[in-house]
Amino acid sequence: MSDLWLTPDEVAELTSLEPTSYKAQCRRLARMGIAFTPNAIGRPLVPRSLFEPKPARKEARAEPDWSKVA
């Protein structure tokens, strides 16, 4: 299985539904506001990236305008 998507068992655990209940899983994910894409047989593909920590962003620090300093 690809690392891009949650496994069928992970989706079942997330939705508290049987791994083969694709339509019910899709409805539950939609109600939960979790993005997914149904594949050709209707199984919801949930991006793993939704549940991985995001790297901390470095804030851009403005340099002082030294030309204004006497």
Backbone as CSV, one residue per row, in Angstrom:
resi,resn,N_x,N_y,N_z,CA_x,CA_y,CA_z,C_x,C_y,C_z
1,MET,0.852,-1.186,0.000,0.000,0.000,0.000,0.888,1.236,0.000
2,SER,0.421,2.269,-0.606,1.176,3.507,-0.739,1.217,4.271,0.574
3,ASP,2.297,4.995,0.782,2.406,5.851,1.965,1.614,7.143,1.797
4,LEU,1.069,7.377,0.608,0.300,8.593,0.371,-1.071,8.555,1.038
5,TRP,-1.635,7.359,1.180,-3.009,7.212,1.649,-3.054,6.411,2.947
6,LEU,-4.076,6.668,3.774,-4.314,5.814,4.933,-4.699,4.422,4.433
7,THR,-4.365,3.408,5.203,-4.742,2.043,4.834,-6.242,1.853,5.055
8,PRO,-6.838,0.831,4.445,-8.260,0.569,4.690,-8.563,0.373,6.184
9,ASP,-7.663,-0.280,6.912,-7.883,-0.458,8.350,-7.822,0.869,9.100
10,GLU,-6.931,1.766,8.683,-6.844,3.081,9.332,-8.102,3.903,9.066
11,VAL,-8.624,3.813,7.845,-9.870,4.532,7.535,-11.017,3.937,8.344
12,ALA,-11.044,2.617,8.479,-12.085,1.965,9.280,-12.004,2.416,10.735
13,GLU,-10.802,2.515,11.264,-10.639,2.973,12.645,-11.052,4.433,12.791
14,LEU,-10.693,5.247,11.820,-11.036,6.665,11.844,-12.548,6.871,11.820
15,THR,-13.241,6.074,11.023,-14.689,6.246,10.855,-15.519,5.371,11.788
16,SER,-14.872,4.427,12.480,-15.570,3.457,13.335,-16.556,2.609,12.547
17,LEU,-16.200,2.316,11.298,-17.039,1.504,10.430,-16.222,0.350,9.865
18,GLU,-16.904,-0.681,9.392,-16.234,-1.838,8.798,-15.383,-1.421,7.598
19,PRO,-14.233,-2.094,7.397,-13.358,-1.728,6.279,-13.999,-1.857,4.906
20,THR,-15.076,-2.619,4.780,-15.710,-2.796,3.469,-16.951,-1.924,3.288
21,SER,-17.266,-1.078,4.240,-18.436,-0.193,4.154,-18.052,1.123,3.489
22,TYR,-17.693,1.056,2.223,-17.148,2.220,1.546,-18.101,3.410,1.508
23,LYS,-19.355,3.180,1.138,-20.308,4.294,1.048,-20.516,4.939,2.406
24,ALA,-20.659,4.120,3.443,-20.856,4.646,4.789,-19.605,5.393,5.255
25,GLN,-18.429,4.870,4.911,-17.195,5.560,5.280,-17.113,6.922,4.601
26,CYS,-17.491,6.988,3.332,-17.476,8.262,2.606,-18.421,9.267,3.255
27,ARG,-19.611,8.813,3.613,-20.565,9.715,4.272,-20.013,10.210,5.609
28,ARG,-19.431,9.308,6.386,-18.904,9.682,7.693,-17.732,10.649,7.553
29,LEU,-16.838,10.384,6.611,-15.701,11.286,6.398,-16.179,12.675,5.975
30,ALA,-17.193,12.722,5.111,-17.740,14.003,4.668,-18.329,14.761,5.849
31,ARG,-19.066,14.070,6.718,-19.634,14.721,7.907,-18.548,15.204,8.856
32,MET,-17.426,14.482,8.899,-16.316,14.855,9.770,-15.468,15.977,9.165
33,GLY,-15.710,16.315,7.901,-14.946,17.363,7.237,-13.548,16.927,6.844
34,ILE,-13.360,15.623,6.639,-12.058,15.078,6.259,-12.043,14.865,4.750
35,ALA,-11.034,15.444,4.106,-10.921,15.340,2.649,-10.592,13.907,2.239
36,PHE,-11.248,13.428,1.198,-10.986,12.097,0.662,-11.353,12.083,-0.806
37,THR,-10.871,11.063,-1.500,-11.211,10.846,-2.901,-11.618,9.393,-3.052
38,PRO,-12.828,9.105,-3.532,-13.187,7.705,-3.752,-12.418,7.150,-4.951
39,ASN,-11.923,5.928,-4.817,-11.233,5.311,-5.954,-12.264,4.639,-6.862
40,ALA,-11.810,3.875,-7.832,-12.701,3.287,-8.834,-13.750,2.352,-8.240
41,ILE,-13.463,1.702,-7.105,-14.449,0.807,-6.492,-15.189,1.469,-5.331
42,GLY,-14.952,2.779,-5.131,-15.679,3.521,-4.113,-14.985,3.612,-2.769
43,ARG,-13.813,2.978,-2.627,-13.101,3.047,-1.349,-12.553,4.451,-1.165
44,PRO,-12.798,5.063,0.009,-12.298,6.423,0.222,-10.786,6.425,0.431
45,LEU,-10.109,7.237,-0.348,-8.676,7.420,-0.195,-8.453,8.706,0.589
46,VAL,-7.871,8.559,1.773,-7.643,9.698,2.658,-6.148,9.998,2.659
47,PRO,-5.760,11.221,2.300,-4.330,11.544,2.289,-3.725,11.451,3.691
48,ARG,-2.639,10.717,3.794,-1.934,10.574,5.066,-1.431,11.930,5.549
49,SER,-1.115,12.820,4.624,-0.560,14.129,4.978,-1.500,14.948,5.867
50,LEU,-2.802,14.643,5.846,-3.744,15.360,6.710,-3.465,15.122,8.182
51,PHE,-2.805,14.000,8.497,-2.606,13.619,9.880,-1.147,13.657,10.316
52,GLU,-0.268,14.121,9.433,1.145,14.239,9.782,1.427,15.663,10.236
53,PRO,2.318,15.804,11.205,2.634,17.168,11.659,3.255,17.986,10.541
54,LYS,2.895,19.228,10.493,3.434,20.136,9.494,4.748,20.713,10.023
55,PRO,5.742,20.883,9.165,6.990,21.492,9.624,6.752,22.939,10.044
56,ALA,7.457,23.346,11.073,7.313,24.717,11.566,7.819,25.697,10.516
57,ARG,7.049,26.748,10.315,7.455,27.771,9.353,8.345,28.787,10.043
58,LYS,9.383,29.153,9.364,10.230,30.219,9.877,9.607,31.539,9.467
59,GLU,9.457,32.398,10.439,8.888,33.707,10.130,9.981,34.599,9.572
60,ALA,9.624,35.310,8.534,10.583,36.237,7.934,10.785,37.406,8.888
61,ARG,12.029,37.685,9.187,12.336,38.805,10.074,12.786,39.980,9.221
62,ALA,12.160,41.095,9.451,12.525,42.295,8.701,13.824,42.858,9.256
63,GLU,14.715,43.196,8.379,15.970,43.835,8.787,15.704,45.321,9.052
64,PRO,16.339,45.865,10.059,16.155,47.299,10.306,16.741,48.121,9.163
65,ASP,16.159,49.275,8.949,16.651,50.195,7.923,17.772,51.010,8.547
66,TRP,18.997,50.533,8.356,20.154,51.173,9.000,20.440,52.564,8.406
67,SER,19.899,52.859,7.237,20.160,54.168,6.650,19.500,55.291,7.440
68,LYS,18.509,54.953,8.246,17.800,55.965,9.050,18.494,56.234,10.373
69,VAL,19.499,55.418,10.706,20.196,55.587,11.981,21.329,56.594,11.806
70,ALA,21.370,57.554,12.682,22.399,58.601,12.567,23.696,58.162,13.183
